[in-house]
Amino acid sequence: DNTAKQATATIGRWTAQVDLDANTADVSGTHVTFSAPAHEHDGKLYVPADFFHQAYGYKVQANGTDVSISL
């Protein structure tokens, strides 16, 4: 939602709402915190990789510039 500066992502039974410049999200009524604020670049909202762990429980691994996100 460009007007509200908010993105919504649904994966499985969880729906996360993330606001631009926030490092928290509402995930199906539960607030989670991640390492850095969401930011915008070229009209897209970006979140840090640990968002996927905090919001959905995914395993996040980083090796240099390579990031892997899995169940």
PDB file with SEQRES, HELIX, SHEET and CRYST1 records, atoms N, CA, C and O in Angstrom:
SEQRES   1 A   71  ASP ASN THR ALA LYS GLN ALA THR ALA THR ILE GLY ARG          
SEQRES   2 A   71  TRP THR ALA GLN VAL ASP LEU ASP ALA ASN THR ALA ASP          
SEQRES   3 A   71  VAL SER GLY THR HIS VAL THR PHE SER ALA PRO ALA HIS          
SEQRES   4 A   71  GLU HIS ASP GLY LYS LEU TYR VAL PRO ALA ASP PHE PHE          
SEQRES   5 A   71  HIS GLN ALA TYR GLY TYR LYS VAL GLN ALA ASN GLY THR          
SEQRES   6 A   71  ASP VAL SER ILE SER LEU                                      
HELIX    1 AA1 ASP A   50  TYR A   56  1                                   7    
SHEET    1 AA1 4 GLN A   6  ILE A  11  0                                        
SHEET    2 AA1 4 TRP A  14  ASP A  19 -1                                        
SHEET    3 AA1 4 THR A  24  VAL A  27 -1                                        
SHEET    4 AA1 4 THR A  30  THR A  33 -1                                        
SHEET    1 AA2 2 HIS A  39  HIS A  41  0                                        
SHEET    2 AA2 2 LYS A  44  TYR A  46 -1                                        
SHEET    1 AA3 2 LYS A  59  ASN A  63  0                                        
SHEET    2 AA3 2 ASP A  66  SER A  70 -1                                        
CRYST1    1.000    1.000    1.000  90.00  90.00  90.00 P 1           1          
ATOM      1  N   ASP A   1       0.861  -1.172   0.000  1.00  0.00           N  
ATOM      2  CA  ASP A   1       0.000   0.000   0.000  1.00  0.00           C  
ATOM      3  C   ASP A   1       0.903   1.228   0.000  1.00  0.00           C  
ATOM      4  O   ASP A   1       1.414   1.628   1.046  1.00  0.00           O  
ATOM      5  N   ASN A   2       1.093   1.814  -1.155  1.00  0.00           N  
ATOM      6  CA  ASN A   2       2.013   2.934  -1.296  1.00  0.00           C  
ATOM      7  C   ASN A   2       1.560   4.158  -0.507  1.00  0.00           C  
ATOM      8  O   ASN A   2       2.395   4.905   0.002  1.00  0.00           O  
ATOM      9  N   THR A   3       0.274   4.369  -0.401  1.00  0.00           N  
ATOM     10  CA  THR A   3      -0.238   5.524   0.344  1.00  0.00           C  
ATOM     11  C   THR A   3       0.084   5.397   1.829  1.00  0.00           C  
ATOM     12  O   THR A   3       0.543   6.356   2.449  1.00  0.00           O  
ATOM     13  N   ALA A   4      -0.153   4.223   2.399  1.00  0.00           N  
ATOM     14  CA  ALA A   4       0.102   3.996   3.823  1.00  0.00           C  
ATOM     15  C   ALA A   4       1.564   3.649   4.111  1.00  0.00           C  
ATOM     16  O   ALA A   4       1.976   3.582   5.269  1.00  0.00           O  
ATOM     17  N   LYS A   5       2.348   3.427   3.040  1.00  0.00           N  
ATOM     18  CA  LYS A   5       3.750   3.004   3.186  1.00  0.00           C  
ATOM     19  C   LYS A   5       3.829   1.728   4.014  1.00  0.00           C  
ATOM     20  O   LYS A   5       4.592   1.633   4.975  1.00  0.00           O  
ATOM     21  N   GLN A   6       3.018   0.749   3.612  1.00  0.00           N  
ATOM     22  CA  GLN A   6       2.915  -0.515   4.331  1.00  0.00           C  
ATOM     23  C   GLN A   6       2.825  -1.672   3.336  1.00  0.00           C  
ATOM     24  O   GLN A   6       2.204  -1.555   2.279  1.00  0.00           O  
ATOM     25  N   ALA A   7       3.456  -2.790   3.696  1.00  0.00           N  
ATOM     26  CA  ALA A   7       3.377  -3.992   2.864  1.00  0.00           C  
ATOM     27  C   ALA A   7       2.734  -5.112   3.675  1.00  0.00           C  
ATOM     28  O   ALA A   7       2.903  -5.191   4.892  1.00  0.00           O  
ATOM     29  N   THR A   8       1.997  -5.975   2.984  1.00  0.00           N  
ATOM     30  CA  THR A   8       1.376  -7.136   3.606  1.00  0.00           C  
ATOM     31  C   THR A   8       1.874  -8.377   2.889  1.00  0.00           C  
ATOM     32  O   THR A   8       1.857  -8.446   1.660  1.00  0.00           O  
ATOM     33  N   ALA A   9       2.321  -9.361   3.670  1.00  0.00           N  
ATOM     34  CA  ALA A   9       2.827 -10.613   3.100  1.00  0.00           C  
ATOM     35  C   ALA A   9       2.165 -11.781   3.814  1.00  0.00           C  
ATOM     36  O   ALA A   9       2.216 -11.878   5.040  1.00  0.00           O  
ATOM     37  N   THR A  10       1.544 -12.666   3.043  1.00  0.00           N  
ATOM     38  CA  THR A  10       0.920 -13.855   3.616  1.00  0.00           C  
ATOM     39  C   THR A  10       1.687 -15.088   3.170  1.00  0.00           C  
ATOM     40  O   THR A  10       1.874 -15.322   1.976  1.00  0.00           O  
ATOM     41  N   ILE A  11       2.126 -15.869   4.139  1.00  0.00           N  
ATOM     42  CA  ILE A  11       2.792 -17.137   3.879  1.00  0.00           C  
ATOM     43  C   ILE A  11       2.100 -18.160   4.774  1.00  0.00           C  
ATOM     44  O   ILE A  11       2.119 -18.048   5.999  1.00  0.00           O  
ATOM     45  N   GLY A  12       1.495 -19.147   4.146  1.00  0.00           N  
ATOM     46  CA  GLY A  12       0.761 -20.144   4.919  1.00  0.00           C  
ATOM     47  C   GLY A  12      -0.378 -19.496   5.679  1.00  0.00           C  
ATOM     48  O   GLY A  12      -1.194 -18.780   5.098  1.00  0.00           O  
ATOM     49  N   ARG A  13      -0.435 -19.744   6.960  1.00  0.00           N  
ATOM     50  CA  ARG A  13      -1.528 -19.205   7.780  1.00  0.00           C  
ATOM     51  C   ARG A  13      -1.187 -17.868   8.428  1.00  0.00           C  
ATOM     52  O   ARG A  13      -2.015 -17.305   9.145  1.00  0.00           O  
ATOM     53  N   TRP A  14       0.018 -17.349   8.188  1.00  0.00           N  
ATOM     54  CA  TRP A  14       0.445 -16.106   8.815  1.00  0.00           C  
ATOM     55  C   TRP A  14       0.424 -14.946   7.832  1.00  0.00           C  
ATOM     56  O   TRP A  14       0.836 -15.082   6.680  1.00  0.00           O  
ATOM     57  N   THR A  15      -0.061 -13.810   8.303  1.00  0.00           N  
ATOM     58  CA  THR A  15      -0.060 -12.587   7.512  1.00  0.00           C  
ATOM     59  C   THR A  15       0.707 -11.523   8.283  1.00  0.00           C  
ATOM     60  O   THR A  15       0.377 -11.216   9.428  1.00  0.00           O  
ATOM     61  N   ALA A  16       1.728 -10.964   7.652  1.00  0.00           N  
ATOM     62  CA  ALA A  16       2.549  -9.927   8.279  1.00  0.00           C  
ATOM     63  C   ALA A  16       2.266  -8.587   7.623  1.00  0.00           C  
ATOM     64  O   ALA A  16       2.147  -8.489   6.402  1.00  0.00           O  
ATOM     65  N   GLN A  17       2.162  -7.555   8.452  1.00  0.00           N  
ATOM     66  CA  GLN A  17       2.046  -6.185   7.963  1.00  0.00           C  
ATOM     67  C   GLN A  17       3.274  -5.430   8.443  1.00  0.00           C  
ATOM     68  O   GLN A  17       3.559  -5.377   9.640  1.00  0.00           O  
ATOM     69  N   VAL A  18       3.997  -4.848   7.496  1.00  0.00           N  
ATOM     70  CA  VAL A  18       5.247  -4.157   7.787  1.00  0.00           C  
ATOM     71  C   VAL A  18       5.132  -2.718   7.311  1.00  0.00           C  
ATOM     72  O   VAL A  18       4.722  -2.462   6.180  1.00  0.00           O  
ATOM     73  N   ASP A  19       5.496  -1.783   8.177  1.00  0.00           N  
ATOM     74  CA  ASP A  19       5.497  -0.364   7.820  1.00  0.00           C  
ATOM     75  C   ASP A  19       6.894   0.076   7.403  1.00  0.00           C  
ATOM     76  O   ASP A  19       7.891  -0.397   7.949  1.00  0.00           O  
ATOM     77  N   LEU A  20       6.958   0.973   6.443  1.00  0.00           N  
ATOM     78  CA  LEU A  20       8.218   1.568   6.015  1.00  0.00           C  
ATOM     79  C   LEU A  20       8.905   2.199   7.222  1.00  0.00           C  
ATOM     80  O   LEU A  20       8.248   2.841   8.041  1.00  0.00           O  
ATOM     81  N   ASP A  21      10.204   2.024   7.338  1.00  0.00           N  
ATOM     82  CA  ASP A  21      11.047   2.586   8.394  1.00  0.00           C  
ATOM     83  C   ASP A  21      10.796   1.983   9.774  1.00  0.00           C  
ATOM     84  O   ASP A  21      11.262   2.530  10.774  1.00  0.00           O  
ATOM     85  N   ALA A  22      10.068   0.866   9.848  1.00  0.00           N  
ATOM     86  CA  ALA A  22       9.836   0.201  11.135  1.00  0.00           C  
ATOM     87  C   ALA A  22      10.641  -1.092  11.204  1.00  0.00           C  
ATOM     88  O   ALA A  22      10.854  -1.755  10.189  1.00  0.00           O  
ATOM     89  N   ASN A  23      11.085  -1.443  12.408  1.00  0.00           N  
ATOM     90  CA  ASN A  23      11.777  -2.722  12.577  1.00  0.00           C  
ATOM     91  C   ASN A  23      10.888  -3.701  13.351  1.00  0.00           C  
ATOM     92  O   ASN A  23      11.376  -4.624  14.003  1.00  0.00           O  
ATOM     93  N   THR A  24       9.580  -3.478  13.262  1.00  0.00           N  
ATOM     94  CA  THR A  24       8.602  -4.383  13.845  1.00  0.00           C  
ATOM     95  C   THR A  24       7.534  -4.681  12.803  1.00  0.00           C  
ATOM     96  O   THR A  24       7.355  -3.940  11.836  1.00  0.00           O  
ATOM     97  N   ALA A  25       6.830  -5.786  13.026  1.00  0.00           N  
ATOM     98  CA  ALA A  25       5.730  -6.156  12.139  1.00  0.00           C  
ATOM     99  C   ALA A  25       4.620  -6.774  12.980  1.00  0.00           C  
ATOM    100  O   ALA A  25       4.870  -7.333  14.047  1.00  0.00           O  
ATOM    101  N   ASP A  26       3.404  -6.667  12.489  1.00  0.00           N  
ATOM    102  CA  ASP A  26       2.272  -7.360  13.090  1.00  0.00           C  
ATOM    103  C   ASP A  26       2.090  -8.638  12.280  1.00  0.00           C  
ATOM    104  O   ASP A  26       1.804  -8.587  11.083  1.00  0.00           O  
ATOM    105  N   VAL A  27       2.255  -9.777  12.934  1.00  0.00           N  
ATOM    106  CA  VAL A  27       2.110 -11.067  12.267  1.00  0.00           C  
ATOM    107  C   VAL A  27       0.900 -11.766  12.872  1.00  0.00           C  
ATOM    108  O   VAL A  27       0.977 -12.354  13.951  1.00  0.00           O  
ATOM    109  N   SER A  28      -0.207 -11.692  12.162  1.00  0.00           N  
ATOM    110  CA  SER A  28      -1.456 -12.307  12.612  1.00  0.00           C  
ATOM    111  C   SER A  28      -1.771 -11.947  14.063  1.00  0.00           C  
ATOM    112  O   SER A  28      -2.178 -12.800  14.851  1.00  0.00           O  
ATOM    113  N   GLY A  29      -1.577 -10.660  14.406  1.00  0.00           N  
ATOM    114  CA  GLY A  29      -1.912 -10.161  15.736  1.00  0.00           C  
ATOM    115  C   GLY A  29      -0.788 -10.183  16.749  1.00  0.00           C  
ATOM    116  O   GLY A  29      -0.958  -9.690  17.864  1.00  0.00           O  
ATOM    117  N   THR A  30       0.361 -10.745  16.388  1.00  0.00           N  
ATOM    118  CA  THR A  30       1.514 -10.775  17.285  1.00  0.00           C  
ATOM    119  C   THR A  30       2.590  -9.861  16.730  1.00  0.00           C  
ATOM    120  O   THR A  30       2.925  -9.933  15.547  1.00  0.00           O  
ATOM    121  N   HIS A  31       3.140  -8.990  17.592  1.00  0.00           N  
ATOM    122  CA  HIS A  31       4.204  -8.105  17.134  1.00  0.00           C  
ATOM    123  C   HIS A  31       5.548  -8.796  17.245  1.00  0.00           C  
ATOM    124  O   HIS A  31       5.863  -9.406  18.267  1.00  0.00           O  
ATOM    125  N   VAL A  32       6.342  -8.696  16.181  1.00  0.00           N  
ATOM    126  CA  VAL A  32       7.697  -9.242  16.160  1.00  0.00           C  
ATOM    127  C   VAL A  32       8.671  -8.125  15.811  1.00  0.00           C  
ATOM    128  O   VAL A  32       8.308  -7.147  15.157  1.00  0.00           O  
ATOM    129  N   THR A  33       9.901  -8.283  16.255  1.00  0.00           N  
ATOM    130  CA  THR A  33      10.945  -7.292  16.008  1.00  0.00           C  
ATOM    131  C   THR A  33      12.053  -7.941  15.200  1.00  0.00           C  
ATOM    132  O   THR A  33      12.403  -9.096  15.439  1.00  0.00           O  
ATOM    133  N   PHE A  34      12.607  -7.207  14.243  1.00  0.00           N  
ATOM    134  CA  PHE A  34      13.725  -7.699  13.452  1.00  0.00           C  
ATOM    135  C   PHE A  34      14.865  -6.699  13.517  1.00  0.00           C  
ATOM    136  O   PHE A  34      14.706  -5.619  14.085  1.00  0.00           O  
ATOM    137  N   SER A  35      16.010  -7.040  12.945  1.00  0.00           N  
ATOM    138  CA  SER A  35      17.268  -6.341  13.196  1.00  0.00           C  
ATOM    139  C   SER A  35      17.396  -4.922  12.648  1.00  0.00           C  
ATOM    140  O   SER A  35      18.170  -4.132  13.190  1.00  0.00           O  
ATOM    141  N   ALA A  36      16.680  -4.582  11.616  1.00  0.00           N  
ATOM    142  CA  ALA A  36      16.820  -3.257  11.007  1.00  0.00           C  
ATOM    143  C   ALA A  36      15.475  -2.836  10.425  1.00  0.00           C  
ATOM    144  O   ALA A  36      14.632  -3.682  10.124  1.00  0.00           O  
ATOM    145  N   PRO A  37      15.276  -1.537  10.268  1.00  0.00           N  
ATOM    146  CA  PRO A  37      14.003  -1.073   9.718  1.00  0.00           C  
ATOM    147  C   PRO A  37      13.800  -1.478   8.252  1.00  0.00           C  
ATOM    148  O   PRO A  37      14.760  -1.596   7.490  1.00  0.00           O  
ATOM    149  N   ALA A  38      12.556  -1.684   7.882  1.00  0.00           N  
ATOM    150  CA  ALA A  38      12.202  -1.892   6.478  1.00  0.00           C  
ATOM    151  C   ALA A  38      12.514  -0.596   5.723  1.00  0.00           C  
ATOM    152  O   ALA A  38      12.341   0.497   6.263  1.00  0.00           O  
ATOM    153  N   HIS A  39      12.967  -0.718   4.496  1.00  0.00           N  
ATOM    154  CA  HIS A  39      13.274   0.482   3.709  1.00  0.00           C  
ATOM    155  C   HIS A  39      12.765   0.315   2.282  1.00  0.00           C  
ATOM    156  O   HIS A  39      12.463  -0.792   1.835  1.00  0.00           O  
ATOM    157  N   GLU A  40      12.681   1.426   1.589  1.00  0.00           N  
ATOM    158  CA  GLU A  40      12.166   1.433   0.217  1.00  0.00           C  
ATOM    159  C   GLU A  40      13.310   1.722  -0.752  1.00  0.00           C  
ATOM    160  O   GLU A  40      14.174   2.560  -0.492  1.00  0.00           O  
ATOM    161  N   HIS A  41      13.293   1.007  -1.874  1.00  0.00           N  
ATOM    162  CA  HIS A  41      14.250   1.259  -2.948  1.00  0.00           C  
ATOM    163  C   HIS A  41      13.545   0.954  -4.262  1.00  0.00           C  
ATOM    164  O   HIS A  41      13.021  -0.144  -4.450  1.00  0.00           O  
ATOM    165  N   ASP A  42      13.531   1.907  -5.156  1.00  0.00           N  
ATOM    166  CA  ASP A  42      12.891   1.752  -6.469  1.00  0.00           C  
ATOM    167  C   ASP A  42      11.445   1.278  -6.362  1.00  0.00           C  
ATOM    168  O   ASP A  42      10.989   0.453  -7.154  1.00  0.00           O  
ATOM    169  N   GLY A  43      10.728   1.814  -5.368  1.00  0.00           N  
ATOM    170  CA  GLY A  43       9.303   1.510  -5.236  1.00  0.00           C  
ATOM    171  C   GLY A  43       8.982   0.177  -4.579  1.00  0.00           C  
ATOM    172  O   GLY A  43       7.827  -0.249  -4.571  1.00  0.00           O  
ATOM    173  N   LYS A  44       9.999  -0.487  -4.027  1.00  0.00           N  
ATOM    174  CA  LYS A  44       9.788  -1.774  -3.358  1.00  0.00           C  
ATOM    175  C   LYS A  44      10.195  -1.666  -1.898  1.00  0.00           C  
ATOM    176  O   LYS A  44      11.141  -0.955  -1.558  1.00  0.00           O  
ATOM    177  N   LEU A  45       9.472  -2.382  -1.032  1.00  0.00           N  
ATOM    178  CA  LEU A  45       9.781  -2.405   0.393  1.00  0.00           C  
ATOM    179  C   LEU A  45      10.684  -3.598   0.692  1.00  0.00           C  
ATOM    180  O   LEU A  45      10.364  -4.730   0.330  1.00  0.00           O  
ATOM    181  N   TYR A  46      11.803  -3.344   1.348  1.00  0.00           N  
ATOM    182  CA  TYR A  46      12.763  -4.386   1.692  1.00  0.00           C  
ATOM    183  C   TYR A  46      12.829  -4.546   3.206  1.00  0.00           C  
ATOM    184  O   TYR A  46      12.749  -3.569   3.951  1.00  0.00           O  
ATOM    185  N   VAL A  47      12.975  -5.784   3.647  1.00  0.00           N  
ATOM    186  CA  VAL A  47      13.138  -6.094   5.062  1.00  0.00           C  
ATOM    187  C   VAL A  47      14.427  -6.894   5.225  1.00  0.00           C  
ATOM    188  O   VAL A  47      14.874  -7.531   4.271  1.00  0.00           O  
ATOM    189  N   PRO A  48      15.038  -6.877   6.420  1.00  0.00           N  
ATOM    190  CA  PRO A  48      16.229  -7.704   6.619  1.00  0.00           C  
ATOM    191  C   PRO A  48      15.851  -9.189   6.608  1.00  0.00           C  
ATOM    192  O   PRO A  48      14.703  -9.546   6.874  1.00  0.00           O  
ATOM    193  N   ALA A  49      16.809 -10.032   6.304  1.00  0.00           N  
ATOM    194  CA  ALA A  49      16.539 -11.469   6.182  1.00  0.00           C  
ATOM    195  C   ALA A  49      15.975 -12.066   7.462  1.00  0.00           C  
ATOM    196  O   ALA A  49      15.170 -12.996   7.403  1.00  0.00           O  
ATOM    197  N   ASP A  50      16.387 -11.543   8.632  1.00  0.00           N  
ATOM    198  CA  ASP A  50      15.878 -12.135   9.872  1.00  0.00           C  
ATOM    199  C   ASP A  50      14.382 -11.890  10.082  1.00  0.00           C  
ATOM    200  O   ASP A  50      13.775 -12.499  10.962  1.00  0.00           O  
ATOM    201  N   PHE A  51      13.792 -11.012   9.290  1.00  0.00           N  
ATOM    202  CA  PHE A  51      12.328 -10.837   9.317  1.00  0.00           C  
ATOM    203  C   PHE A  51      11.639 -12.181   9.080  1.00  0.00           C  
ATOM    204  O   PHE A  51      10.640 -12.487   9.731  1.00  0.00           O  
ATOM    205  N   PHE A  52      12.166 -12.982   8.156  1.00  0.00           N  
ATOM    206  CA  PHE A  52      11.526 -14.258   7.810  1.00  0.00           C  
ATOM    207  C   PHE A  52      11.611 -15.265   8.964  1.00  0.00           C  
ATOM    208  O   PHE A  52      10.740 -16.122   9.106  1.00  0.00           O  
ATOM    209  N   HIS A  53      12.648 -15.160   9.775  1.00  0.00           N  
ATOM    210  CA  HIS A  53      12.734 -16.008  10.964  1.00  0.00           C  
ATOM    211  C   HIS A  53      11.760 -15.503  12.033  1.00  0.00           C  
ATOM    212  O   HIS A  53      11.000 -16.286  12.604  1.00  0.00           O  
ATOM    213  N   GLN A  54      11.784 -14.225  12.295  1.00  0.00           N  
ATOM    214  CA  GLN A  54      10.946 -13.648  13.348  1.00  0.00           C  
ATOM    215  C   GLN A  54       9.462 -13.754  13.016  1.00  0.00           C  
ATOM    216  O   GLN A  54       8.648 -14.049  13.892  1.00  0.00           O  
ATOM    217  N   ALA A  55       9.109 -13.518  11.765  1.00  0.00           N  
ATOM    218  CA  ALA A  55       7.699 -13.499  11.376  1.00  0.00           C  
ATOM    219  C   ALA A  55       7.131 -14.878  11.086  1.00  0.00           C  
ATOM    220  O   ALA A  55       5.982 -15.157  11.429  1.00  0.00           O  
ATOM    221  N   TYR A  56       7.922 -15.752  10.455  1.00  0.00           N  
ATOM    222  CA  TYR A  56       7.394 -17.018   9.971  1.00  0.00           C  
ATOM    223  C   TYR A  56       8.107 -18.250  10.521  1.00  0.00           C  
ATOM    224  O   TYR A  56       7.684 -19.375  10.254  1.00  0.00           O  
ATOM    225  N   GLY A  57       9.187 -18.053  11.287  1.00  0.00           N  
ATOM    226  CA  GLY A  57       9.919 -19.179  11.847  1.00  0.00           C  
ATOM    227  C   GLY A  57      10.878 -19.858  10.889  1.00  0.00           C  
ATOM    228  O   GLY A  57      11.385 -20.938  11.193  1.00  0.00           O  
ATOM    229  N   TYR A  58      11.140 -19.250   9.739  1.00  0.00           N  
ATOM    230  CA  TYR A  58      12.061 -19.839   8.770  1.00  0.00           C  
ATOM    231  C   TYR A  58      13.496 -19.801   9.295  1.00  0.00           C  
ATOM    232  O   TYR A  58      13.855 -18.937  10.094  1.00  0.00           O  
ATOM    233  N   LYS A  59      14.300 -20.743   8.837  1.00  0.00           N  
ATOM    234  CA  LYS A  59      15.719 -20.779   9.155  1.00  0.00           C  
ATOM    235  C   LYS A  59      16.433 -19.838   8.185  1.00  0.00           C  
ATOM    236  O   LYS A  59      16.250 -19.936   6.972  1.00  0.00           O  
ATOM    237  N   VAL A  60      17.239 -18.936   8.716  1.00  0.00           N  
ATOM    238  CA  VAL A  60      17.968 -17.969   7.892  1.00  0.00           C  
ATOM    239  C   VAL A  60      19.456 -18.179   8.129  1.00  0.00           C  
ATOM    240  O   VAL A  60      19.922 -18.125   9.267  1.00  0.00           O  
ATOM    241  N   GLN A  61      20.199 -18.419   7.054  1.00  0.00           N  
ATOM    242  CA  GLN A  61      21.640 -18.603   7.137  1.00  0.00           C  
ATOM    243  C   GLN A  61      22.312 -17.629   6.184  1.00  0.00           C  
ATOM    244  O   GLN A  61      21.855 -17.415   5.061  1.00  0.00           O  
ATOM    245  N   ALA A  62      23.415 -17.038   6.657  1.00  0.00           N  
ATOM    246  CA  ALA A  62      24.187 -16.125   5.818  1.00  0.00           C  
ATOM    247  C   ALA A  62      25.620 -16.619   5.733  1.00  0.00           C  
ATOM    248  O   ALA A  62      26.210 -17.041   6.728  1.00  0.00           O  
ATOM    249  N   ASN A  63      26.167 -16.560   4.526  1.00  0.00           N  
ATOM    250  CA  ASN A  63      27.550 -16.924   4.273  1.00  0.00           C  
ATOM    251  C   ASN A  63      28.102 -15.867   3.328  1.00  0.00           C  
ATOM    252  O   ASN A  63      27.937 -15.956   2.112  1.00  0.00           O  
ATOM    253  N   GLY A  64      28.746 -14.886   3.892  1.00  0.00           N  
ATOM    254  CA  GLY A  64      29.208 -13.751   3.085  1.00  0.00           C  
ATOM    255  C   GLY A  64      28.005 -12.983   2.560  1.00  0.00           C  
ATOM    256  O   GLY A  64      27.176 -12.510   3.337  1.00  0.00           O  
ATOM    257  N   THR A  65      27.910 -12.858   1.236  1.00  0.00           N  
ATOM    258  CA  THR A  65      26.787 -12.146   0.639  1.00  0.00           C  
ATOM    259  C   THR A  65      25.647 -13.072   0.256  1.00  0.00           C  
ATOM    260  O   THR A  65      24.615 -12.610  -0.231  1.00  0.00           O  
ATOM    261  N   ASP A  66      25.817 -14.389   0.468  1.00  0.00           N  
ATOM    262  CA  ASP A  66      24.778 -15.362   0.157  1.00  0.00           C  
ATOM    263  C   ASP A  66      23.864 -15.564   1.370  1.00  0.00           C  
ATOM    264  O   ASP A  66      24.340 -15.784   2.484  1.00  0.00           O  
ATOM    265  N   VAL A  67      22.562 -15.488   1.145  1.00  0.00           N  
ATOM    266  CA  VAL A  67      21.585 -15.712   2.213  1.00  0.00           C  
ATOM    267  C   VAL A  67      20.651 -16.831   1.783  1.00  0.00           C  
ATOM    268  O   VAL A  67      20.162 -16.853   0.654  1.00  0.00           O  
ATOM    269  N   SER A  68      20.410 -17.765   2.710  1.00  0.00           N  
ATOM    270  CA  SER A  68      19.522 -18.887   2.452  1.00  0.00           C  
ATOM    271  C   SER A  68      18.384 -18.833   3.468  1.00  0.00           C  
ATOM    272  O   SER A  68      18.624 -18.693   4.667  1.00  0.00           O  
ATOM    273  N   ILE A  69      17.138 -18.946   2.985  1.00  0.00           N  
ATOM    274  CA  ILE A  69      15.959 -18.942   3.850  1.00  0.00           C  
ATOM    275  C   ILE A  69      15.187 -20.221   3.566  1.00  0.00           C  
ATOM    276  O   ILE A  69      14.806 -20.489   2.427  1.00  0.00           O  
ATOM    277  N   SER A  70      14.955 -21.021   4.628  1.00  0.00           N  
ATOM    278  CA  SER A  70      14.281 -22.302   4.437  1.00  0.00           C  
ATOM    279  C   SER A  70      13.471 -22.656   5.671  1.00  0.00           C  
ATOM    280  O   SER A  70      13.591 -22.022   6.720  1.00  0.00           O  
ATOM    281  N   LEU A  71      12.628 -23.702   5.519  1.00  0.00           N  
ATOM    282  CA  LEU A  71      11.891 -24.203   6.673  1.00  0.00           C  
ATOM    283  C   LEU A  71      12.823 -25.017   7.465  1.00  0.00           C  
ATOM    284  O   LEU A  71      12.442 -25.559   8.502  1.00  0.00           O  
TER     285      LEU A  71                                                      
END                                                                             
